Amino acid sequence: MKNIILLLVSVSLMTSCIETTTNNNTTTSNKIIEKESIIGYDVSDEGEKRDLKGGSIENIAIWENYIKAHNERDMEVIRNLDSDTFKARGPQGQFIEGVDTHVEFLTQWFEQNSPKWEIKYAIANDVKTKDGELRQWVTAGHDMTLTVDGNQVNLYQVIDALISDGKIQEFYVHERVKGENE
């Protein structure tokens, strides 16, 4: 976790620099120059390696609102944040397609398991396809608790969410049960 925080701080520092222009030993102006930093890469289904760049913090705020709505069981907010082309892939092979199907799934799952999420980190990144389409992703790590048959289960999740026009278009959930000492 500390390494992720250090990586985020490093990326933030690298994305902007301050340039001081001097003329005859006198500072004439200060300019902030923003540079797009490559923070990693993505590989398309066709095997094309594409640069990942730091993304918009606004997308992280969308994800935070989405998780808050899940914790509060606010189906109206969830419905409004899901895109018309919503898809989700769960950790046990679930595939959910469509807003109504998502709401139905969540309603039943919330009743049976009482899930609660706590965001531990969130990283926004952008990637452009070979056709020039901008895809904006948020990768977030969560601590999660479920109540299964009266017993609390502690999980760790990483979710990759594609956000388009301020809506959750799709996401992938990866999870594992936490060990006793975690």
C-alpha positions in Angstrom: 0.0 0.0 0.0 2.9 2.4 0.9 4.4 1.6 -2.5 1.2 2.5 -4.3 1.0 5.8 -2.4 4.6 6.6 -3.2 3.9 5.8 -6.9 0.9 8.1 -6.9 2.9 10.9 -5.3 5.7 10.4 -7.8 3.4 10.4 -10.7 1.7 13.6 -9.4 5.1 15.3 -9.1 6.2 14.2 -12.6 3.0 15.5 -14.3 3.8 19.1 -13.7 7.0 21.1 -13.2 7.7 24.8 -12.5 9.8 26.6 -15.0 11.4 29.9 -14.0 12.5 32.1 -16.8 15.3 34.5 -15.9 16.6 37.5 -17.8 19.7 39.3 -16.6 19.5 37.4 -13.2 16.0 38.7 -12.7 12.9 36.4 -12.7 10.6 37.6 -15.4 7.8 35.0 -15.1 6.8 31.7 -13.6 5.0 29.2 -15.8 3.5 25.9 -14.9 4.0 23.4 -17.7 1.9 20.3 -17.6 3.2 17.2 -19.2 1.3 14.0 -19.9 3.1 11.3 -18.0 3.0 7.8 -19.1 2.3 5.7 -16.0 2.2 2.3 -17.6 0.7 0.4 -20.4 -2.4 -1.5 -21.5 -2.5 -4.4 -24.0 -5.6 -4.5 -26.3 -7.4 -7.7 -27.2 -5.4 -7.6 -30.5 -2.1 -7.5 -28.6 -1.4 -3.8 -29.2 0.6 -2.2 -26.4 -0.9 1.2 -25.6 0.4 4.0 -23.2 -1.6 4.6 -20.0 -1.6 8.2 -18.9 -2.7 9.8 -15.6 -6.5 10.3 -15.7 -9.0 12.7 -14.3 -9.6 13.0 -10.6 -13.2 13.7 -11.5 -13.6 10.0 -12.4 -12.3 9.1 -9.0 -15.1 11.3 -7.4 -17.6 9.4 -9.6 -16.3 6.1 -8.3 -16.4 7.4 -4.7 -20.1 8.4 -5.2 -20.9 5.0 -6.7 -19.4 3.1 -3.8 -21.1 5.4 -1.3 -24.5 4.6 -3.0 -23.7 0.9 -2.7 -23.0 1.3 1.0 -26.2 3.3 1.5 -28.2 0.9 -0.7 -29.3 3.9 -2.8 -30.5 2.1 -5.9 -31.6 5.4 -7.6 -28.1 6.8 -7.5 -26.6 3.5 -8.7 -29.2 3.4 -11.5 -28.3 7.0 -12.5 -24.6 6.3 -12.4 -24.8 3.2 -14.6 -24.5 3.8 -18.3 -27.1 2.6 -20.8 -24.5 0.0 -21.9 -23.6 -1.2 -18.4 -21.8 -4.4 -17.9 -20.1 -6.0 -14.9 -18.0 -9.1 -14.4 -17.9 -10.5 -10.9 -15.1 -12.5 -9.2 -17.0 -15.8 -9.4 -17.7 -15.5 -13.1 -20.9 -13.5 -12.9 -21.7 -11.4 -15.9 -24.3 -8.7 -15.5 -25.5 -6.7 -18.5 -28.0 -3.8 -18.3 -29.0 -1.4 -15.6 -32.2 -3.2 -14.6 -30.3 -6.6 -14.3 -27.7 -4.8 -12.2 -30.3 -3.4 -9.8 -32.1 -6.7 -9.5 -28.8 -8.5 -8.8 -27.8 -5.9 -6.2 -31.2 -5.9 -4.4 -30.9 -9.7 -3.8 -27.2 -9.6 -3.0 -27.6 -6.8 -0.5 -30.3 -8.7 1.3 -28.3 -11.9 1.5 -24.8 -10.5 2.2 -25.0 -7.0 3.6 -21.8 -5.9 1.8 -19.9 -2.8 2.9 -16.9 -1.3 1.0 -14.1 1.0 2.2 -11.9 2.5 -0.5 -8.2 2.0 0.2 -6.9 3.6 -3.0 -8.1 4.8 -6.4 -6.0 5.5 -9.5 -7.4 7.3 -12.6 -5.9 6.5 -16.0 -6.6 7.1 -19.6 -5.8 5.1 -22.7 -6.4 5.8 -26.3 -7.4 3.0 -28.8 -5.8 2.8 -32.2 -8.9 4.5 -33.5 -8.3 7.5 -31.2 -11.1 6.6 -28.7 -10.3 7.8 -25.2 -11.1 5.3 -22.5 -11.0 6.5 -18.9 -10.5 4.0 -16.2 -10.4 4.0 -12.4 -8.7 1.2 -10.6 -9.6 1.0 -7.0 -8.7 -1.2 -4.1 -11.3 -1.8 -1.4 -11.6 -3.6 1.9 -15.0 -5.3 1.9 -17.1 -7.1 4.5 -19.9 -9.5 3.9 -22.2 -11.3 6.3 -22.7 -14.8 5.0 -24.9 -17.2 7.1 -24.5 -14.9 10.1 -20.6 -14.9 9.8 -18.5 -11.9 8.8 -16.2 -12.5 5.8 -13.4 -10.0 5.1 -12.4 -9.5 1.5 -10.0 -7.4 -0.4 -11.2 -6.3 -3.9 -9.6 -4.5 -6.8 -12.1 -3.2 -9.3 -11.3 -1.8 -12.7 -14.1 0.5 -13.9 -14.5 2.1 -17.3 -16.1 5.5 -17.0 -17.7 7.2 -20.0 -19.5 10.6 -19.9 -19.7 10.5 -16.1 -21.2 7.1 -16.0 -20.0 3.6 -15.1 -19.9 1.7 -18.4 -18.4 -1.5 -17.1 -16.2 -2.9 -14.4 -14.3 -6.0 -13.5 -14.1 -7.3 -9.9 -11.1 -9.2 -8.6 -11.2 -10.4 -4.9 -9.7 -12.6 -2.3 -10.5 -13.5 1.2 -8.3 -11.7 3.7 -6.0 -13.7 6.0 -6.5 -13.7 9.8 -3.7 -11.1 10.4 -4.7 -8.7 7.6 
